[in-house]
Amino acid sequence: MTDTKTTADDLREYYLDLIKRSLTGALAEDNDSILGGVRMQGAKSMKKRAANAVAKAAGRLDLEISYKKPYDPAARESGQDWPARAESMIGLKRMTNIQDCIAAVIKDGVPGDLIETGVWRGGATIFMKANLKAWGDTTRKVWVADSFEGLPAPDSSRYPADSGDELYTQTGLAVGLETVKNNFRRYDVLDDHVEFLVGWFKDTLPVAPLGDLALMRLDGDMYESTIQAIEVLYPKLSPGGFCIIDDFGSHASQAGQAIHDYRKQHGITEEIVQIDEFGAYWRKTF
């Protein structure tokens, strides 16, 4: 006779698997192309600008114009597409990396809070909080740091690696604070242990009342956003904690180079582990 008893570990896995598939749009196979949606906002081409204008007019009538596109599970696994409606675009592998890192710091008793710098619709930080909830951890905070206005225009004089970057023109990357808070509420994970840091990293991170960190996840794409975050946060990362870089591979000449420069300057030698083609992490040992 087979023992089919469901354990607490099983329930935790089921819950977190469902949450991450919902947050990434994998559960609903979200791959609609929406007229005027996040993929088009801020586009310079006349065709896409016209599409945005039509979508805006339709929106005034509470209408949405979209068409179905084939869902690619492999692309969603590695976060190489951009879901129209989901709360996260990082894909399942990078979500699972968050899950594994949190499990490790809890099991090993690594002290500190969790933070992400650059949150878009809040998906990764919602998942962080869901993981803490699943483990019954009521002491750690999740810090949600973002301008909530998109990315900054490049400061090429100080950060030449960002020269010519046009991410600041992609208004689909700008998601307001109240929208992100509401996404937390929808997943029932918004409480007084979720803290929002609103503004550019150079202004908010140096003065934020942060203590020890067990996990830091940097998703700023640019050299400027990445170096400003790691300079403040890495000294607060506890031994045994994890440093995750979402854009290490996808923006190798910007976010990736900022990481290499910081590690070289501070003699950091822990192995960088690739998660997928875009993201990477390492575990701090000292």
N, C-alpha and C positions, 0 to 999 in steps of 0.2 A: 504494500500500500504506500502510495507516494504522500509525503508530508507536504501539504499545500498551505501551511500556516504562513500568513503574511507578517513580516517583521516590521519594526519601526524603520529600519534601514530601507526596506522595500518601499514603504509608503513615502519616505523622503525622496527616493529616486523617482517614483511615479509622479509626485507633485512637481519636482524640479524639471523633469523632462517635459511635462505638460506646459509649464510656465515658459521655458526657453523656446519651445516650439511655437507657442503663441506670440511671444515677444519678437521673434524673428520672422513671423509670417509663414513659417513652415507648416504649421498646423492647418491653416486655411489655404495653403498654396497660393499666397498673395503674390501675384505677378501682373496685376492689371496695369495697363498704361493709361493714366488719367490725363485728360486734356487739362493743361495748366497745373499738373501735379508737381511733386517735388523734383522730378527729373528735368522739368522744363523751366522752373522758376529762376529768373535771372539770366536766362539764355539770351545771346546776342543776335541770333539769326532771326531774320524777318518772319520766317515760317513759324518758329516757336513763339515769337512775340505775338504774332497774330492768334496763335492757338491759345495763349494765355489770356488775350483780350476776350476771345469767345468764351473761354471758361469762366472768366470773371462775370461776364454778362449772364451766363447760365446760372452762376452761383447766386445771383440776385433773385433768381426764381426758385432757389433751393433745388437746382438740378445739377447733376454731375454727369459728365460725358466721359466714358471710358470704354476700352475694349480689352478683351481677354488675350493674353499672350501665353504661350506654352510655359509651364512651370518647370524649372530645371533644378532637381533636388541636389545635384552635385554643386551647382553654383551657390545655392543657399547654404549648403554645408560649409563651404569655405568663405562665405560672405563676399562673393564676387559679383553679386547683382544688387539692386537697390529696390527693396520692396516699397510699394506705393503707400501702404497703410500701416505696416507694422511699426512697432516702437523702436526697433533696432535694425541696423543694416550690417552688423558684424558677423552674422552667420552662426551656425551651430557649433563649429569647432572652437571658436573664440569664446562662445558662451560656456561651453563645457570646460574650457581652461579656467574661467572664473570659478566655476563650481568646484573643480579639483583643487584650486589654490585655497579657497575658503575652507574646504574640508581639511586640508593639510594644516592650516594655521589653527583651526579649532582643535583638532586631534593632538597637535603638538604644543598647544597652549601658548602660541605666539601672541604677545600683547599688541593691542592697537586697533584703530578704526580702519575703515575702508574708504577709498576716495577714487573718483574718476574726474579727470579734467578734460572737458569736451564731451557733452552727454547727448546732443541732438534731442531726440524725443524721450530720453531717459531710460531706454531699455536695459542697458548694462547695469545701471545703478538700481533699477527696480529688481533686477535679477540678484544683485548683491544682497539687497534687503530680504528678498524671498528666501535666499539661502540661509541667512541668519535666523529668519523665522522658522525655517524647517529644522534647524539645529537647536531651536529653543534658546538662542543667544539673545538676551535682552540688554546687554551691556554695551556692545559696540555700536558706534555711529556709522552711518553712511553719509559721506560728504559729496555733494553734487555741485561741481564747479563748472560754470559756463558763463559766457557773456549773455546768453539767451538772445543774441542778436546776430549770430553767425560768426564768421572768422574776421580777423582784422586785415586791413589792407597791408601789404608787405612793407616793412621798414628795411629797404634794401641797403641803406647806408650802414646799418648796424648788423643786419643779418643778410649778407649777400646770397646765401643759399635760397632765400625766398624771392629773389628777384624774378619778376614776371609772373608770380603766382596770382591767379585770378579766383581763388576759392571764395574770396570775400564778395564776389559778384553773384554767387549761387545762393539766392535768397531762400531756396528750399532747405538750406542748412540752418536757417534761423528759426528756432522754435521758442516761443515765449515761455516765461516762467510758469504762468498759470496753466498752460497746456501740459507742461511736464508734471506739475503737481497733480493735475487731474489724472494723468496716466498712473501715477503712484496710487491714487485713490481707487481707480478702477481695478487694480490688482490687490487692493486692501493691504497695502504695505506703507502707507503714509502715517508716521507718528512722530513724536518729539525726538526720536533718535535718527531722523533724517534732517540733515542740515544743508541749506542751499547757499552757495557762494556766488553772488551775482556780479558780474563784471569781468573785465580783462584780467588775465592771470597775473600780470605784472602789478596790478593794483590790489587784488583780493588775496592771493596766496601768502604774500609776506606778512600780512596782518591778521590772517585767519587764526582763530584760537585752537589750532591743531595740536594734539599731543602725539603720542606714538601712533604709528601706522603699521598695520599688518599686511595691507595690500594697497598698492597704488597703481592705477591704470591710466595711462596717458593717451589721449585720443585727440591731439591737437593738430595733426597733419603737418603743420609748418615747423620750420626750425625754431622760429621765435617762440611759438606756443609750447613747444616741447622743452626747450632749454630753460625757459622761465619756470616751468612746472617742476622739472627734475631738480633744479638747483635748490628749490625751497623744500621739496618733499623728500628727496632721498635721504638726507641726514636724519629725518624723523622715522625712517623705515626700520623696524625692529629686526635684529638678527633672526633669520628664519622666515622673514616676510618676503613678499613677491613684488617685483617691479614688472609690469606688463606694458608693452608698447604696441598700441593697435596698428600704427602706421609704419612700423619698422621696415617692412618690405615694400609696401605700396607707395610710400613716399621716402624712398631710401636716401635721396639726396637732400632731404629736408629733415623730417623727424628722425630718420635713421642716422643721418650724419650728426645730428645734435646728440644722440645717444652715444655714438662712438667718441665724439669729442669730450663729453662729460666723463665717460668711463676712463679714457686715457688720462685726462687731467687729474682724476682722483684715484688712479691705480686700481680700478675695479676689474677683477679678472674672472669672476664667475662666468661660467659658460652661458651664452645666449642660446636659448632653445626656440626654434621656429615652431609656431603653432600651425600656421598655414602659410600661404604665399605672402600674406599681408602682416600678420601679427607675430610677436615674439615676446619672450619673458626670460627672467632669471630669478633665482632665489638668493637672497642676501645671506652670506655666511658669517659676516663679521661687522 
